[in-house]
Amino acid sequence: MQKSRKATLLILLVVGVGFFGYSQYASASQINAIITESSLLEENERGSAHNIQLEFDNPSLLLLTAGETDFIITADEKQIGEGELQSFVLPPMSKAKVDGVFLTYSDQKSDDTQTIRITGVTQYDVLFTKIDVPFVYYPTEVQAREFIHQN
């Protein structure tokens, strides 16, 4: 009777840890990002360099450590730039601001009707594993003009 009770407790513990892990993975997959700041650093014939600051919102109970994040900026499905965010730590149930740099190419055409999209994958270190969380962000019209450098 004692052995079956220990086995039952062990099984419940494993199931509980598995459920908690899965629920936190699902929460971490719902991380949101918004652009809080963007400024022009340099402009030349090849394109322009910009500073960017993003704010990430962590809905999970886990402290997440992210490595460098590469992202791509597209306009109407054509790549117009790329960037990189610095490594950062995202506290549980909290927000964190992250700085980065992105480059846009000078060969893109300015068009008011372009749909700008920022996509990338951030790799978070969680306990004993790594989670790749893809993100897609559609900036506001004002922010989009900065990405395609319209004034």
C-alpha positions as CSV (number, residue, x, y, z in Angstrom):
1,M,0.0,0.0,0.0
2,Q,2.9,2.4,0.8
3,K,4.6,1.8,-2.5
4,S,1.4,2.5,-4.5
5,R,0.9,5.7,-2.6
6,K,4.4,6.9,-3.4
7,A,4.0,5.9,-7.0
8,T,0.8,7.8,-7.2
9,L,2.3,10.9,-5.6
10,L,5.3,10.7,-8.0
11,I,3.0,10.4,-11.0
12,L,0.9,13.4,-9.8
13,L,4.1,15.4,-9.3
14,V,5.3,14.6,-12.8
15,V,1.9,15.4,-14.4
16,G,1.7,18.7,-12.3
17,V,5.2,19.8,-13.4
18,G,4.4,18.9,-17.0
19,F,1.2,20.8,-16.9
20,F,2.9,23.8,-15.4
21,G,5.7,23.7,-17.9
22,Y,3.3,23.5,-20.8
23,S,1.1,26.3,-19.5
24,Q,4.2,28.5,-19.1
25,Y,5.4,27.6,-22.6
26,A,2.0,28.6,-24.0
27,S,2.2,31.9,-22.0
28,A,5.7,32.6,-23.2
29,S,4.6,32.0,-26.8
30,Q,2.2,35.0,-26.3
31,I,4.9,37.6,-25.6
32,N,3.9,40.9,-27.2
33,A,6.3,43.6,-28.5
34,I,5.6,47.3,-29.4
35,I,7.9,50.0,-30.8
36,T,8.4,52.7,-28.2
37,E,11.1,54.7,-30.0
38,S,12.8,54.9,-33.3
39,S,15.4,57.4,-34.5
40,L,17.6,57.9,-37.6
41,L,21.3,57.4,-36.9
42,E,22.8,57.7,-40.4
43,E,21.8,57.9,-44.0
44,N,23.9,57.3,-47.1
45,E,23.5,56.1,-50.7
46,R,23.2,52.4,-49.6
47,G,20.4,53.0,-47.1
48,S,19.9,54.3,-43.5
49,A,20.7,53.1,-40.0
50,H,18.2,53.6,-37.2
51,N,18.1,53.1,-33.4
52,I,15.0,51.2,-32.2
53,Q,13.6,50.5,-28.8
54,L,11.0,47.8,-28.3
55,E,8.9,47.0,-25.2
56,F,8.3,43.3,-24.6
57,D,5.4,42.1,-22.3
58,N,5.9,38.8,-20.6
59,P,2.6,37.1,-19.6
60,S,4.3,34.0,-18.1
61,L,5.5,33.3,-14.6
62,L,9.0,32.5,-15.9
63,L,12.1,34.7,-15.9
64,L,13.1,34.7,-19.6
65,T,16.6,35.4,-20.8
66,A,16.9,36.2,-24.5
67,G,19.9,36.1,-26.7
68,E,20.4,38.5,-29.6
69,T,17.4,38.7,-31.8
70,D,17.6,39.2,-35.6
71,F,14.6,40.5,-37.4
72,I,13.5,41.4,-41.0
73,I,11.5,44.3,-42.1
74,T,9.3,43.7,-45.2
75,A,7.1,46.0,-47.2
76,D,4.4,44.3,-49.3
77,E,6.3,41.0,-49.0
78,K,9.6,42.5,-50.2
79,Q,12.5,42.7,-47.7
80,I,13.5,46.3,-47.2
81,G,15.7,46.0,-44.1
82,E,17.0,44.0,-41.2
83,G,18.0,44.5,-37.7
84,E,19.2,43.1,-34.4
85,L,18.1,43.5,-30.8
86,Q,20.5,43.3,-27.9
87,S,20.3,40.4,-25.4
88,F,17.8,41.0,-22.6
89,V,16.1,39.6,-19.5
90,L,12.3,39.6,-19.4
91,P,11.0,39.5,-15.8
92,P,7.9,37.3,-15.1
93,M,4.5,39.1,-15.5
94,S,6.3,42.3,-16.5
95,K,7.7,44.4,-19.3
96,A,11.2,45.2,-20.5
97,K,12.6,47.7,-23.0
98,V,15.2,46.5,-25.4
99,D,17.5,48.6,-27.7
100,G,18.6,47.6,-31.1
101,V,19.7,48.8,-34.5
102,F,18.1,48.3,-38.0
103,L,19.2,49.0,-41.5
104,T,17.0,49.9,-44.4
105,Y,18.0,49.6,-48.0
106,S,17.9,52.6,-50.4
107,D,16.6,50.6,-53.3
108,Q,13.0,50.3,-52.0
109,K,10.3,52.5,-53.5
110,S,8.3,54.8,-51.3
111,D,4.6,54.0,-51.5
112,D,1.9,55.2,-49.1
113,T,0.0,51.9,-49.5
114,Q,2.8,49.6,-48.4
115,T,2.1,47.2,-45.6
116,I,5.1,47.1,-43.3
117,R,5.8,43.9,-41.3
118,I,8.6,43.1,-38.8
119,T,9.3,39.4,-38.3
120,G,11.9,37.5,-36.3
121,V,12.5,34.7,-33.8
122,T,13.7,35.3,-30.3
123,Q,15.3,32.4,-28.4
124,Y,14.6,32.4,-24.7
125,D,16.6,30.3,-22.2
126,V,14.0,28.7,-19.8
127,L,15.2,26.4,-17.0
128,F,16.8,23.5,-18.8
129,T,15.6,24.2,-22.3
130,K,15.4,26.9,-25.0
131,I,12.1,28.2,-26.5
132,D,12.1,29.8,-30.0
133,V,9.3,32.3,-30.0
134,P,8.5,33.8,-33.5
135,F,7.0,37.2,-33.6
136,V,5.3,39.3,-36.2
137,Y,4.6,43.0,-35.7
138,Y,2.7,45.4,-37.9
139,P,3.8,49.0,-36.9
140,T,1.4,51.9,-37.0
141,E,1.3,54.1,-40.1
142,V,3.5,56.7,-38.5
143,Q,6.1,54.1,-37.5
144,A,5.9,52.5,-40.9
145,R,6.8,55.8,-42.6
146,E,10.0,55.8,-40.5
147,F,10.9,52.3,-41.7
148,I,10.5,53.2,-45.3
149,H,11.9,56.6,-44.6
150,Q,9.1,58.8,-45.9
151,N,8.5,62.3,-44.5
